[in-house]
Amino acid sequence: MSERTIVEPGVVLGQWWRRTADGRIQCDLCPRACKLHEGQRGFCFVRQARDGGIVLTSYGRASGFCIDPIEKKPLNHFYPGTSVLSFGTAGCNLGCRFCQNWDISKARAMDRLGDWAAPEAVAEAAVRAGCRSIAFTYNDPVIFAEYAIDCAQAAHARGLKAVAVSAGYITPLARPEFYAHMDAANIDLKAFTDQFYHRLCFAALAPVLDTLRWLRHATQVWFEVTTLLIPGHNDSEDEVARLCDWFAENLGPDVPLHFTAFHPDFKMRDVPHTPASTLVRARTQALAAGLHYVYTGNVHDQAGQSTYCAECGKLLIERDWYELGRWNLDARGGCAFCGARLAGYFDPRPGRWGARRQQVLSSQF
Ligand code: SF4
């Protein structure tokens, strides 16, 4: 277990920073590279320059504990049907106008944060609840990397897996240590134009593409990618085609891609829901580009949410939203019809958690 220096309850010394020539502290955790005067907080709000270094002010201050189906992360090829203890903290290093968890990610006060939840207590709670894994989600775990790493280590010590749900906005300096502790990830690829990232997320596309390539070629982390299609902003046939071509060329055919439906939220309430037809069209484009596993999300679409064998085309795992149906994998995770191995991680039998979502109070820890 990492030895953290505790400054005060909920505050630990942070990693990944340097001193700039003008005496400020630069955070090197994400590409935003905030340069901070003493006492100043970064864009993410939870990292602060203090006593000549950086501190993380949300260590152990988890909020929103829920037991979710792993398919909700979404991960369709990582122990399907199992449950995952999911939680976040507060703040975020992106500023997405369409954020679907804005009450957490935009929290500017610690009152959004829950009670103290030590990494060991989180892992213990997951074991007691029968979860296969724990997930850092709701807000981006990159900003609370030290806490996420310690929770992942505690999870591993109890035989659980650790999952990061992230926008992939992390520096090449920090990502090796962060992802060395993660078994799986879902990375948001929010669009395929820099303009979208700049205008709607106050971020940039290139570092995200770089993280995706790095995950695929330099790590063993199982990851899937999600693109939330927002009508009129990132859902054009041309943009989806360019995204799919890049994906096939840089990540290969076996990384699953999820196209999910937007619902009006936060600062984009004037944009309509994504029609199911847009998701189906994007999925068809991605399959035509050569990707093997492409899914629709946030709608009912059994055909678009089920998994098919890349060799023989037969149905392997039937899904409707988060509910599993027919299961045609052999005990080794191969196609029951032709034996071809399905990319991902599978237990001999599917989990039985179903589509349930169950809140867990930290007082129950
Ligand atoms: S992690 Fe936070 S403080 Fe560090 S660079 Fe990113 S937004 Fe700034």
Residues whose N, C-alpha, C, O or C-beta is under 5 A from the ligand:
A	BS01	SF4	C27 L29 C30 R32 A33 C34 G42 F43 C44 R47 N93 I143
